[in-house]
Amino acid sequence: MTWEEFEKHKPFAGEKKPSMLRRRVGHDYESRRVYLITMTVEGRRPLLGRLVGDANAPDGSPEAPRIALSPLGEQVRCCWLAIQEHYPEVMVLDITVMPDHLHGILFVKKQMEQHLGMVIKGFKAGCNKAYRQLFPPLSMLQHCCSKGDGDNGRGEGDDGKDNGRGEGDDGKNNGRTHGYLWARNYNDHILEGPSELQRWHQYLTDNPRRLAVRRAHPDFFRVTFGITIAGQTYAAIGNRFLLDYPERQQVQCSRSLTNEQIATTVEQMVANARRGVLLVSPAISQGEQAVMRAVLDARLPLIFLTPWGFNTFSKPGHQYFEACSEGRFLILAPWPHENQRFPLTRTMCLALNAMTAAICRQE
């Protein structure tokens, strides 16, 4: 959808709701770009495989976590790899099939005559054919209500009537027993730089281990809403018992600090954390961000206030995952979830600093 179309329809669209499934307005989905695609099985059913292995096993060992694909999961993987055979303009760079969703990376090598949604629609059609063969209509009823507890893909897809986004549905059957494997729509990320592609590959490779860790420590990865601290309500991910630390210190660094001053502040803050002080930071300024990185690298506990809210399926970012799994990290979000990131205003920064101070004063 172009910006002109978006502005034309916006008055009739109603209130904008947070969604991870919305396409980027104004982006040309026929152009030469790299995309990270995520879609989930309808009802989050773990039809594509099962997690095996030990969350604590080293990478590359026979006991390391992996997904043992089901016959349907194998067919889904084959359909994804076959995309480049049906669409010569597209190269498949990677895929990870999880029990109830998949992540895949596609490289559109040159301008396509049709948009990316049609490529995804064709992939889903192949998956649905395999799904109907393996799960005939009479047996689908027993699968439509069982839900998996795998990683949240936050992207969905179907192959009914095309709407330009690779989604579709008959719009009449809420029971979803009509033979569609994927939930409606899908999530896409558009590559912004070469270093990001490496992180995508690592994320896909690491997905089974992340799922194993979350299953081993579910409380540290479950989003909790409605936590009230010093009169402010937060959503939280991580170890909420960190709030019981008897001594807490606010991390607040002026933007005018020199590199030498920042280094001194980091040294002091890390020393305080080592002696049992819990640091609380919104990580706004360069100095605050340096303190946060140093504390995480030293494997010390920290509470982080983020301006970006959570939805039900939110997860800690890859840089926070290990800290959450070890119970030394808590993320607090005072404001609702937003899809788009935008520069923080001065008012927002002052509010985050005030909330950080209030958490440190809270008895």
SERO-4910 file (N, C-alpha, C, O; in steps of 0.05 Angstrom, whole numbers):
BEGIN
 pado doro    nc1    nc2    nc3   cac1   cac2   cac3    cc1    cc2    cc3    oc1    oc2    oc3
  Met    A     17    -24      0      0      0      0     18     25      0     36     27     16
  Thr    A     12     43    -18     27     68    -19     17     87      3     -4     83     15
  Trp    A     33    108      8     25    128     28     -1    142     20    -17    148     37
  Glu    A     -4    146     -7    -28    159    -16    -53    142    -10    -74    153     -1
  Glu    A    -51    116    -15    -73     98     -9    -78     96     21   -101     96     30
  Phe    A    -56     96     36    -59     95     65    -73    119     76    -92    116     92
  Glu    A    -65    143     68    -78    167     77   -107    169     68   -124    179     82
  Lys    A   -113    158     45   -140    159     34   -159    141     51   -182    149     56
  His    A   -149    118     60   -166     99     75   -165    103    105   -182     93    119
  Lys    A   -146    118    115   -142    121    144   -167    132    158   -173    122    180
  Pro    A   -182    151    147   -206    161    161   -227    140    166   -244    143    184
  Phe    A   -226    118    150   -247     97    153   -237     72    167   -251     53    170
  Ala    A   -212     73    176   -199     48    186   -205     45    216   -200     23    227
  Gly    A   -215     65    230   -219     63    258   -193     66    273   -173     74    262
  Glu    A   -193     60    299   -170     63    316   -148     43    308   -153     20    304
  Lys    A   -124     53    305   -101     36    298    -93     19    321    -88     29    343
  Lys    A    -92     -7    317    -86    -26    338    -58    -38    334    -50    -42    311
  Pro    A    -43    -43    356    -17    -55    352    -18    -82    338    -36    -98    345
  Ser    A     -1    -87    320     -1   -112    305     27   -117    294     39    -99    283
  Met    A     37   -141    297     62   -149    285     59   -159    257     78   -168    244
  Leu    A     34   -158    246     28   -170    220     23   -149    199     16   -156    176
  Arg    A     27   -124    205     21   -103    187     45    -99    168     68    -99    176
  Arg    A     39    -96    141     60    -91    122     70    -62    125     55    -45    135
  Arg    A     94    -57    116    105    -30    118     92    -12     97     94    -17     73
  Val    A     80      9    106     66     28     88     87     41     70    108     51     79
  Gly    A     82     42     44     99     55     25    122     38     14    136     47     -3
  His    A    125     14     25    148     -3     16    140    -18    -10    117    -28    -12
  Asp    A    158    -20    -29    154    -34    -53    161    -63    -49    185    -70    -49
  Tyr    A    141    -80    -45    146   -108    -40    153   -125    -65    153   -149    -64
  Glu    A    158   -111    -87    167   -124   -111    197   -119   -116    209   -130   -135
  Ser    A    209   -102    -99    236    -93   -104    257   -112    -93    251   -132    -80
  Arg    A    282   -107   -100    305   -124    -92    312   -118    -63    323    -98    -56
  Arg    A    304   -137    -45    309   -134    -17    311   -161     -4    305   -182    -16
  Val    A    320   -162     21    321   -186     37    301   -185     59    298   -164     73
  Tyr    A    286   -206     63    264   -206     82    267   -230    102    274   -252     94
  Leu    A    261   -224    127    257   -246    147    227   -250    151    213   -232    160
  Ile    A    218   -273    144    189   -280    144    184   -299    168    198   -318    173
  Thr    A    162   -293    182    153   -310    204    123   -316    201    108   -297    196
  Met    A    115   -341    204     87   -347    204     82   -370    224     99   -386    229
  Thr    A     57   -370    234     50   -390    255     29   -408    246     12   -402    229
  Val    A     29   -432    257      8   -452    252    -18   -442    265    -17   -431    287
  Glu    A    -40   -445    251    -66   -438    262    -70   -451    289    -68   -475    292
  Gly    A    -77   -434    309    -82   -445    336    -57   -452    351    -59   -464    373
  Arg    A    -34   -445    341     -8   -451    354     -4   -481    359      8   -488    379
  Arg    A    -16   -497    341    -13   -526    345     15   -536    337     25   -528    316
  Pro    A     27   -552    354     55   -561    348     55   -584    328     63   -606    334
  Leu    A     46   -579    304     43   -600    284     69   -605    268     71   -625    254
  Leu    A     89   -587    270    112   -588    252    135   -603    264    155   -608    250
  Gly    A    134   -610    289    157   -624    301    156   -622    332    137   -611    343
  Arg    A    177   -632    344    179   -630    373    207   -624    381    226   -631    368
  Leu    A    210   -610    404    236   -603    414    249   -627    428    236   -640    444
  Val    A    274   -632    422    289   -653    435    316   -641    443    325   -621    432
  Gly    A    329   -654    462    356   -645    471    355   -631    498    333   -627    510
  Asp    A    378   -623    507    382   -611    533    389   -581    530    408   -575    515
  Ala    A    375   -564    544    380   -535    542    408   -528    551    418   -507    542
  Asn    A    420   -544    568    447   -538    578    469   -551    562    493   -547    568
  Ala    A    462   -566    542    483   -580    526    497   -559    508    484   -541    498
  Pro    A    523   -562    504    538   -543    487    530   -545    458    521   -566    448
  Asp    A    533   -523    443    526   -523    415    543   -544    400    567   -547    405
  Gly    A    530   -557    381    544   -577    365    545   -605    377    553   -624    363
  Ser    A    538   -608    402    538   -634    414    513   -650    407    493   -637    399
  Pro    A    513   -676    408    490   -692    401    466   -686    419    443   -690    411
  Glu    A    470   -676    443    449   -670    462    438   -641    459    420   -634    473
  Ala    A    450   -625    442    442   -597    439    412   -596    429    404   -614    414
  Pro    A    397   -576    438    369   -574    430    366   -572    400    381   -558    386
  Arg    A    346   -586    390    339   -585    361    310   -593    358    298   -603    377
  Ile    A    300   -588    334    272   -595    328    272   -621    311    283   -621    289
  Ala    A    259   -642    322    255   -666    307    230   -662    290    208   -662    301
  Leu    A    233   -658    265    210   -651    248    191   -674    244    199   -697    242
  Ser    A    165   -668    244    145   -687    237    144   -690    207    157   -674    193
  Pro    A    129   -710    196    126   -711    167    116   -685    155    125   -677    134
  Leu    A     97   -673    169     87   -647    159    108   -626    160    111   -610    141
  Gly    A    124   -625    181    146   -606    183    166   -610    161    177   -590    150
  Glu    A    172   -635    154    190   -640    131    179   -629    105    193   -618     89
  Gln    A    153   -633    101    140   -623     77    141   -592     76    145   -580     55
  Val    A    136   -579     99    138   -550    101    166   -540     93    169   -521     79
  Arg    A    186   -554    104    213   -546     98    219   -549     68    231   -532     56
  Cys    A    209   -571     56    213   -575     27    199   -554     11    210   -544     -9
  Cys    A    175   -546     19    160   -526      5    175   -499      6    176   -484    -14
  Trp    A    187   -493     29    202   -468     31    227   -468     13    232   -448     -1
  Leu    A    241   -490     13    265   -492     -4    258   -491    -34    275   -484    -51
  Ala    A    233   -499    -40    225   -500    -68    216   -473    -78    210   -470   -102
  Ile    A    214   -453    -61    205   -426    -69    222   -416    -93    212   -405   -112
  Gln    A    249   -420    -91    266   -409   -112    263   -424   -138    271   -414   -159
  Glu    A    252   -448   -138    246   -462   -162    222   -451   -177    221   -450   -201
  His    A    202   -442   -161    178   -431   -173    180   -401   -178    166   -391   -195
  Tyr    A    198   -388   -164    202   -359   -167    232   -354   -171    246   -350   -151
  Pro    A    242   -353   -196    270   -351   -201    282   -325   -190    306   -323   -186
  Glu    A    265   -304   -186    276   -279   -176    283   -280   -146    295   -262   -135
  Val    A    274   -302   -133    277   -304   -104    297   -326    -97    297   -348   -109
  Met    A    315   -320    -78    334   -340    -68    327   -345    -38    324   -327    -22
  Val    A    326   -371    -31    322   -379     -3    349   -378     11    367   -393      3
  Leu    A    351   -362     32    376   -360     46    377   -377     72    398   -385     80
  Asp    A    354   -382     84    354   -396    109    325   -404    116    306   -392    107
  Ile    A    323   -424    134    297   -431    145    301   -446    171    320   -462    174
  Thr    A    284   -441    190    282   -457    215    253   -463    220    236   -445    222
  Val    A    247   -489    221    219   -498    226    218   -505    256    232   -522    265
  Met    A    200   -491    270    195   -497    298    169   -513    301    154   -516    281
  Pro    A    163   -522    325    138   -539    327    113   -525    318     96   -539    306
  Asp    A    110   -499    322     85   -486    315     89   -461    298     70   -446    294
  His    A    113   -457    287    117   -435    269    142   -439    253    157   -458    258
  Leu    A    148   -421    235    173   -422    221    184   -394    217    169   -374    216
  His    A    211   -392    215    225   -368    207    240   -374    182    253   -395    180
  Gly    A    239   -357    162    255   -361    138    265   -334    127    252   -313    131
  Ile    A    287   -335    113    299   -311    101    299   -315     71    308   -335     60
  Leu    A    287   -295     57    286   -294     28    300   -270     17    299   -248     28
  Phe    A    314   -274     -5    328   -253    -19    315   -249    -46    317   -267    -64
  Val    A    301   -227    -50    290   -220    -76    313   -208    -92    321   -185    -87
  Lys    A    323   -223   -111    348   -215   -125    344   -193   -145    362   -177   -151
  Lys    A    320   -191   -156    314   -170   -176    285   -163   -175    269   -177   -163
  Gln    A    278   -141   -188    250   -132   -187    231   -154   -197    236   -166   -219
  Met    A    210   -160   -182    191   -180   -189    167   -168   -203    161   -144   -199
  Glu    A    154   -184   -219    129   -175   -231    106   -176   -212     85   -162   -216
  Gln    A    108   -192   -191     87   -194   -171    100   -190   -143    124   -193   -139
  His    A     83   -182   -124     93   -175    -98    100   -199    -81     93   -222    -88
  Leu    A    114   -194    -59    123   -216    -42     99   -232    -31    102   -256    -26
  Gly    A     77   -219    -26     53   -233    -16     45   -256    -34     35   -277    -23
  Met    A     48   -254    -60     41   -276    -78     61   -299    -75     53   -322    -78
  Val    A     86   -293    -69    106   -314    -64     98   -330    -39     98   -354    -39
  Ile    A     91   -315    -18     83   -328      7     57   -344      3     54   -366     14
  Lys    A     39   -333    -13     14   -347    -19     20   -374    -33      7   -394    -26
  Gly    A     38   -374    -52     45   -399    -66     57   -419    -47     52   -443    -49
  Phe    A     75   -410    -29     87   -428    -10     65   -440      8     66   -464     13
  Lys    A     47   -424     17     26   -434     35      8   -454     21     -2   -473     34
  Ala    A      3   -449     -4    -14   -468    -19     -1   -496    -20    -15   -516    -17
  Gly    A     25   -497    -24     39   -523    -23     38   -536      4     34   -560      6
  Cys    A     41   -520     25     39   -530     52     11   -541     58      8   -563     70
  Asn    A     -9   -527     50    -37   -535     55    -43   -561     40    -58   -578     51
  Lys    A    -32   -565     17    -36   -590      2    -25   -613     18    -38   -634     21
  Ala    A     -1   -610     29     11   -631     46     -5   -635     71     -8   -657     80
  Tyr    A    -15   -613     83    -30   -615    107    -56   -631    103    -63   -648    120
  Arg    A    -69   -626     81    -94   -641     76    -89   -670     70   -106   -687     76
  Gln    A    -66   -676     58    -60   -704     53    -53   -719     79    -61   -742     83
  Leu    A    -39   -706     97    -31   -719    122    -53   -718    143    -55   -736    160
  Phe    A    -70   -697    142    -92   -695    160   -118   -691    145   -127   -669    140
  Pro    A   -130   -714    136   -155   -712    121   -177   -697    137   -175   -696    161
  Pro    A   -197   -686    123   -217   -670    137   -229   -682    162   -234   -668    181
  Leu    A   -234   -708    163   -247   -720    186   -228   -720    210   -238   -720    233
  Ser    A   -202   -719    206   -183   -719    228   -175   -692    237   -162   -688    258
  Met    A   -183   -671    221   -174   -644    228   -187   -634    253   -176   -618    268
  Leu    A   -211   -644    259   -226   -634    283   -210   -639    308   -211   -623    327
  Gln    A   -196   -662    309   -182   -669    334   -156   -653    337   -144   -653    358
  His    A   -148   -638    316   -123   -622    318   -129   -592    321   -111   -578    329
  Cys    A   -153   -583    315   -158   -554    313   -157   -540    340   -155   -516    341
  Cys    A   -160   -555    362   -161   -542    388   -136   -546    405   -133   -532    426
  Ser    A   -118   -563    398    -94   -567    414    -74   -546    407    -68   -542    383
  Lys    A    -62   -533    428    -44   -511    423    -16   -518    433    -13   -533    452
  Gly    A      4   -508    418     32   -513    426     42   -491    444     28   -470    447
  Asp    A     65   -494    456     77   -474    473    104   -466    463    123   -461    478
  Gly    A    107   -466    436    133   -459    425    138   -429    425    122   -414    436
  Asp    A    160   -422    413    168   -394    412    147   -378    396    135   -389    377
  Asn    A    143   -353    403    124   -336    389    135   -326    363    155   -311    364
  Gly    A    123   -334    341    132   -324    315    120   -298    308    133   -282    294
  Arg    A     96   -292    317     82   -267    313     79   -261    283     77   -238    276
  Gly    A     77   -282    267     71   -277    239     53   -300    230     55   -322    240
  Glu    A     36   -294    211     16   -314    204     11   -314    174     19   -296    160
  Gly    A     -3   -335    164     -9   -336    136    -31   -356    129    -36   -374    145
  Asp    A    -43   -352    106    -63   -371     96    -62   -369     66    -47   -353     55
  Asp    A    -79   -384     53    -77   -384     24   -104   -382     11   -108   -393    -11
  Gly    A   -123   -369     23   -149   -366     11   -149   -344     -9   -130   -342    -25
  Lys    A   -169   -327    -10   -171   -306    -29   -148   -286    -25   -143   -278     -2
  Asp    A   -134   -279    -46   -111   -262    -43   -120   -234    -37   -138   -223    -49
  Asn    A   -106   -221    -18   -112   -193    -12    -87   -176    -15    -85   -154     -5
  Gly    A    -67   -187    -29    -43   -172    -34    -22   -176    -12     -1   -163    -14
  Arg    A    -28   -192      8     -9   -196     30     -3   -225     34     10   -232     54
  Gly    A    -11   -242     16     -5   -270     20    -23   -283     41    -16   -305     51
  Glu    A    -45   -270     48    -63   -282     68    -89   -289     55    -92   -286     30
  Gly    A   -107   -300     70   -133   -306     59   -149   -324     77   -138   -337     95
  Asp    A   -175   -323     74   -193   -339     91   -220   -338     77   -226   -321     61
  Asp    A   -236   -358     84   -263   -357     73   -281   -338     88   -303   -332     80
  Gly    A   -271   -328    112   -285   -309    127   -310   -320    141   -325   -304    153
  Lys    A   -315   -345    139   -340   -356    149   -336   -378    170   -354   -384    186
  Asn    A   -312   -390    170   -308   -414    187   -289   -407    209   -264   -410    206
  Asn    A   -299   -398    232   -281   -391    254   -269   -416    267   -249   -414    282
  Gly    A   -280   -439    262   -269   -464    273   -243   -472    260   -228   -488    271
  Arg    A   -237   -461    236   -212   -465    221   -208   -495    217   -186   -505    220
  Thr    A   -229   -510    210   -226   -538    203   -227   -542    173   -234   -564    164
  His    A   -221   -521    158   -224   -522    129   -199   -530    114   -198   -527     90
  Gly    A   -178   -539    128   -155   -549    115   -133   -529    111   -114   -534     96
  Tyr    A   -134   -506    124   -112   -486    123    -93   -491    146   -101   -492    169
  Leu    A    -68   -494    139    -47   -499    160    -40   -474    175    -38   -474    200
  Trp    A    -37   -452    161    -26   -428    173    -48   -409    182    -69   -407    170
  Ala    A    -42   -395    204    -60   -374    213    -58   -351    193    -39   -349    177
  Arg    A    -77   -333    194    -78   -311    175    -54   -293    177    -44   -287    199
  Asn    A    -45   -283    153    -25   -262    151      3   -273    160      5   -297    166
  Tyr    A     23   -256    159     50   -264    167     65   -239    175     56   -216    170
  Asn    A     88   -243    188    105   -220    196    129   -219    178    141   -239    171
  Asp    A    137   -195    170    162   -192    155    179   -170    167    169   -149    176
  His    A    205   -175    167    225   -155    173    241   -150    147    248   -169    133
  Ile    A    248   -125    142    262   -117    118    291   -111    126    295    -94    144
  Leu    A    310   -123    113    338   -120    120    347    -91    117    341    -78     96
  Glu    A    360    -80    137    369    -52    136    399    -49    134    409    -28    127
  Gly    A    414    -71    139    444    -70    137    456    -97    138    443   -116    148
  Pro    A    481   -100    127    494   -127    126    497   -140    153    493   -165    155
  Ser    A    503   -125    174    507   -137    200    481   -150    211    482   -169    226
  Glu    A    458   -138    202    433   -149    212    427   -177    200    415   -193    214
  Leu    A    437   -182    176    433   -208    164    447   -230    180    436   -252    184
  Gln    A    471   -224    190    485   -244    207    469   -249    232    467   -272    241
  Arg    A    457   -229    244    441   -233    268    417   -249    262    408   -266    278
  Trp    A    404   -246    239    381   -262    231    389   -291    229    375   -308    240
  His    A    411   -297    215    419   -325    213    424   -337    241    416   -360    246
  Gln    A    437   -322    258    443   -332    285    417   -336    301    414   -356    315
  Tyr    A    397   -318    297    372   -321    310    358   -347    302    347   -362    319
  Leu    A    358   -353    276    345   -377    266    359   -402    277    346   -421    285
  Thr    A    386   -401    276    401   -424    286    396   -429    316    395   -452    325
  Asp    A    393   -407    331    391   -409    360    362   -414    370    358   -417    394
  Asn    A    343   -414    352    315   -416    360    309   -441    377    295   -438    397
  Pro    A    318   -465    369    312   -488    386    323   -486    415    310   -493    434
  Arg    A    347   -475    417    359   -472    443    343   -452    460    339   -456    484
  Arg    A    335   -430    447    319   -410    461    293   -421    472    284   -416    494
  Leu    A    280   -438    455    256   -451    464    261   -470    487    245   -470    506
  Ala    A    283   -484    486    290   -503    508    295   -487    534    286   -496    556
  Val    A    308   -464    532    314   -448    556    288   -437    567    284   -437    592
  Arg    A    270   -427    550    245   -416    560    228   -437    573    214   -432    593
  Arg    A    228   -461    563    213   -483    576    225   -491    602    211   -499    621
  Ala    A    252   -488    605    265   -494    630    260   -472    651    260   -478    675
  His    A    256   -447    642    252   -425    660    228   -408    651    231   -385    644
  Pro    A    204   -419    651    181   -405    639    174   -379    653    165   -360    640
  Asp    A    178   -377    679    170   -353    694    187   -328    685    177   -306    687
  Phe    A    211   -333    676    229   -311    669    223   -300    641    234   -279    633
  Phe    A    206   -314    626    200   -305    599    170   -299    594    162   -293    572
  Arg    A    154   -302    615    126   -297    612    120   -267    618    129   -256    638
  Val    A    105   -254    600     98   -226    603     77   -224    625     56   -238    625
  Thr    A     82   -207    645     63   -202    666     53   -173    664     69   -154    662
  Phe    A     27   -169    664     16   -142    662      5   -133    689     -2   -150    706
  Gly    A      3   -107    692    -11    -96    716      6    -96    741     -6    -97    763
  Ile    A     32    -95    739     49    -93    763     50    -64    771     58    -47    755
  Thr    A     43    -57    795     44    -30    805     67    -25    824     70    -39    843
  Ile    A     83     -5    817    107      2    833    106     32    837    107     47    818
  Ala    A    105     41    862    105     69    868     84     85    852     88    107    843
  Gly    A     60     72    850     38     86    836     38     84    806     19     93    793
  Gln    A     58     72    794     60     69    765     56     40    758     66     22    771
  Thr    A     39     35    737     34      8    728     52      0    705     57     15    687
  Tyr    A     63    -25    706     82    -34    686     73    -62    676     59    -77    689
  Ala    A     83    -68    652     85    -96    642    114   -105    647    132    -88    645
  Ala    A    118   -130    652    145   -139    659    152   -166    646    135   -183    641
  Ile    A    177   -168    639    189   -194    630    215   -197    647    231   -179    649
  Gly    A    219   -221    658    243   -226    673    237   -234    702    215   -243    709
  Asn    A    258   -231    719    256   -240    746    245   -218    764    259   -199    770
  Arg    A    219   -220    771    206   -198    786    216   -197    815    212   -178    829
  Phe    A    230   -218    824    241   -218    852    264   -198    855    272   -192    877
  Leu    A    274   -189    832    295   -168    834    285   -143    848    300   -127    859
  Leu    A    258   -139    846    246   -116    859    249   -117    890    245    -97    903
  Asp    A    256   -140    901    259   -143    930    287   -137    940    292   -138    964
  Tyr    A    305   -129    921    332   -122    930    330    -99    950    316    -79    945
  Pro    A    345   -101    972    343    -80    993    356    -54    985    348    -33    994
  Glu    A    377    -55    968    391    -31    959    390    -29    929    400    -46    914
  Arg    A    379     -6    920    376     -1    891    388     26    885    386     45    900
  Gln    A    400     28    861    412     53    853    404     61    825    405     44    806
  Gln    A    396     86    821    389     95    795    414    101    778    433    112    788
  Val    A    413     92    753    434     99    734    425    123    717    407    120    701
  Gln    A    437    145    721    430    170    707    455    184    699    469    194    717
  Cys    A    461    186    674    485    199    664    479    221    645    463    218    627
  Ser    A    490    244    649    486    267    632    496    261    604    516    247    600
  Arg    A    483    272    584    492    269    556    518    284    551    531    279    531
  Ser    A    525    302    569    549    318    565    575    305    575    596    317    573
  Leu    A    573    281    587    597    268    597    616    261    575    609    254    553
  Thr    A    642    264    581    663    257    562    667    226    563    656    213    581
  Asn    A    682    216    544    687    187    544    702    178    570    696    157    580
  Glu    A    720    195    579    734    188    604    715    188    628    717    170    645
  Gln    A    697    207    629    678    208    651    659    184    650    651    173    670
  Ile    A    651    177    625    634    153    622    648    128    632    636    112    646
  Ala    A    674    125    625    689    102    634    691    101    664    689     79    676
  Thr    A    695    124    677    696    125    706    670    117    718    669    102    738
  Thr    A    648    128    707    621    121    717    615     92    714    604     79    733
  Val    A    622     80    692    618     51    688    633     35    709    622     17    720
  Glu    A    658     43    714    674     28    734    661     30    761    660     10    776
  Gln    A    651     54    769    639     57    795    613     41    797    608     28    817
  Met    A    596     42    776    571     28    777    574     -2    778    560    -16    793
  Val    A    593    -12    763    598    -41    763    608    -50    790    601    -71    800
  Ala    A    625    -33    802    635    -39    829    612    -40    849    612    -58    867
  Asn    A    594    -21    847    570    -21    865    553    -47    861    544    -59    880
  Ala    A    550    -54    836    534    -78    830    547   -103    841    534   -122    850
  Arg    A    574   -104    840    588   -127    851    585   -130    881    585   -152    891
  Arg    A    581   -108    895    578   -109    924    549   -112    933    543   -111    956
  Gly    A    531   -117    913    503   -123    920    483   -102    915    459   -106    922
  Val    A    490    -80    902    471    -59    896    457    -66    869    471    -73    850
  Leu    A    431    -64    869    416    -69    844    414    -43    828    402    -24    838
  Leu    A    424    -43    804    423    -19    787    396    -19    772    387    -39    762
  Val    A    385      5    769    360      9    755    364     30    734    373     52    741
  Ser    A    359     24    708    367     43    687    347     43    664    336     22    657
  Pro    A    341     67    653    326     69    628    344     68    604    334     66    581
  Ala    A    371     69    608    390     66    586    385     86    563    383     78    540
  Ile    A    381    111    570    375    132    550    400    144    538    404    143    514
  Ser    A    418    154    555    442    168    546    464    148    539    461    124    545
  Gln    A    484    158    526    507    141    519    520    128    544    527    105    544
  Gly    A    522    144    565    534    134    589    517    113    602    528     93    612
  Glu    A    491    117    603    473     97    614    474     71    598    473     49    610
  Gln    A    475     73    572    477     49    556    503     34    560    504     10    560
  Ala    A    525     49    565    551     37    570    551     22    597    562      0    599
  Val    A    537     34    617    535     20    643    519     -6    639    527    -26    650
  Met    A    497     -5    625    480    -28    621    496    -51    607    494    -74    616
  Arg    A    511    -44    587    527    -65    573    547    -77    591    552   -101    591
  Ala    A    560    -60    607    581    -70    625    570    -88    647    581   -109    654
  Val    A    547    -81    657    534    -97    678    525   -124    667    529   -145    679
  Leu    A    513   -124    643    505   -149    630    529   -166    624    529   -191    628
  Asp    A    551   -154    614    575   -169    608    587   -182    633    599   -203    632
  Ala    A    584   -168    656    595   -178    681    576   -198    694    581   -208    716
  Arg    A    553   -203    681    533   -222    691    523   -214    719    520   -231    737
  Leu    A    517   -188    721    506   -177    746    477   -170    742    469   -165    719
  Pro    A    461   -168    763    432   -163    760    427   -134    753    442   -116    760
  Leu    A    404   -129    739    397   -103    730    367   -102    724    355   -121    715
  Ile    A    355    -78    730    327    -73    722    329    -52    700    341    -31    703
  Phe    A    316    -57    678    316    -39    654    288    -29    649    269    -45    646
  Leu    A    285     -2    647    259      9    639    259     15    610    276     30    600
  Thr    A    241      3    595    240      7    566    216     24    559    194     20    571
  Pro    A    218     42    539    195     57    530    177     41    512    155     50    505
  Trp    A    186     18    503    171      2    483    156    -20    498    168    -38    509
  Gly    A    129    -18    498    112    -36    513    112    -64    503    125    -70    482
  Phe    A     99    -82    517     97   -110    510     69   -117    501     49   -106    510
  Asn    A     67   -137    484     42   -151    480     44   -178    492     64   -185    504
  Thr    A     23   -194    489     22   -220    503     46   -238    495     55   -254    511
  Phe    A     55   -236    470     75   -254    459    103   -242    459    121   -253    446
  Ser    A    107   -219    471    133   -206    471    154   -224    484    148   -239    502
  Lys    A    179   -220    475    202   -235    486    225   -216    490    226   -195    477
  Pro    A    244   -222    508    267   -205    511    284   -207    486    286   -228    473
  Gly    A    297   -185    478    314   -185    455    338   -204    459    344   -212    481
  His    A    351   -210    436    373   -229    437    395   -221    457    408   -238    469
  Gln    A    399   -195    460    421   -186    478    413   -189    507    430   -187    525
  Tyr    A    387   -193    513    378   -196    540    370   -225    547    364   -231    570
  Phe    A    371   -242    528    360   -269    531    375   -285    553    362   -296    571
  Glu    A    401   -285    552    417   -300    572    413   -289    600    410   -304    619
  Ala    A    412   -263    602    408   -250    628    381   -258    640    379   -263    664
  Cys    A    360   -259    623    334   -267    632    334   -297    641    323   -304    661
  Ser    A    347   -313    625    347   -342    631    361   -348    657    355   -368    670
  Glu    A    380   -331    665    394   -335    690    382   -320    714    393   -320    736
  Gly    A    359   -306    709    345   -293    731    358   -268    741    352   -259    763
  Arg    A    375   -255    725    389   -231    734    380   -206    719    394   -186    718
  Phe    A    357   -207    706    348   -185    690    317   -182    692    303   -202    692
  Leu    A    308   -157    693    280   -151    693    275   -127    676    288   -107    678
  Ile    A    256   -130    657    249   -108    639    222    -98    647    203   -114    648
  Leu    A    219    -72    652    194    -60    659    186    -41    637    202    -24    628
  Ala    A    160    -43    628    150    -26    607    126    -10    618    105    -22    623
  Pro    A    128     16    621    106     31    632     85     39    613     63     47    621
  Trp    A     91     37    587     72     46    566     63     24    548     76      3    547
  Pro    A     41     27    534     30      6    517     49     -2    494     67     13    487
  His    A     44    -25    483     59    -35    461     56    -18    436     33     -9    430
  Glu    A     78    -12    422     77      2    397     93    -14    376    115    -24    383
  Asn    A     83    -15    352     98    -29    331    122    -14    322    143    -25    317
  Gln    A    119     12    319    140     29    307    156     42    329    146     51    349
  Arg    A    182     42    325    200     56    343    204     85    332    206     89    308
  Phe    A    206    103    351    209    131    343    227    145    364    230    134    386
  Pro    A    239    167    357    257    181    376    242    189    401    219    198    400
  Leu    A    255    185    424    243    192    449    242    223    452    261    237    444
  Thr    A    221    233    462    218    261    467    231    267    495    236    249    511
  Arg    A    236    293    499    247    301    525    227    294    548    236    286    569
  Thr    A    202    297    542    182    290    563    183    261    570    181    254    593
  Met    A    186    243    550    188    215    555    213    208    571    212    192    590
  Cys    A    236    221    564    261    216    579    258    224    608    267    210    626
  Leu    A    246    248    613    243    257    640    225    238    656    229    232    679
  Ala    A    204    228    642    185    210    656    199    184    663    195    173    685
  Leu    A    215    173    645    230    148    650    249    152    674    252    134    691
  Asn    A    263    174    674    282    180    696    267    182    723    276    172    743
  Ala    A    244    195    722    228    198    747    218    171    757    219    165    781
  Met    A    210    153    738    201    127    746    224    110    757    220     95    776
  Thr    A    247    113    745    271     99    754    278    107    783    284     90    800
  Ala    A    276    133    788    282    143    815    261    132    835    268    126    858
  Ala    A    236    131    827    214    122    844    218     92    851    213     84    874
  Ile    A    227     76    832    232     48    837    254     44    857    253     27    875
  Cys    A    274     61    856    297     59    874    289     68    903    300     59    922
  Arg    A    269     86    904    260     95    931    240     77    943    235     77    968
  Gln    A    227     60    926    205     43    936    215     24    958    235     10    955
  Glu    A    200     24    980    207      6   1002    198    -23    996    202    -41   1013
***
